[in-house]
């Protein structure tokens, strides 16, 4: 399964978060903000706590999982 499609709204959330956080001198904060924004914007994303670590579930789109 190598043809996973990233939903466009997650990319836009990452772009916006990256552009609106941190400075050029400290790249870790904008990247962290962009990653968190993508996870939060992913349609149907769930976070299921387990003992350690938590599980993050990102449902694939219908086109990406080829009916599986």
Secondary structure, 3 states (H helix, E strand, C coil): CCCCCCCHHHHHHHHHHHHCCCECCEHHHHHHHHHHHHHHHCCCCEEECCCCCCEEECCCCCCCCCCC
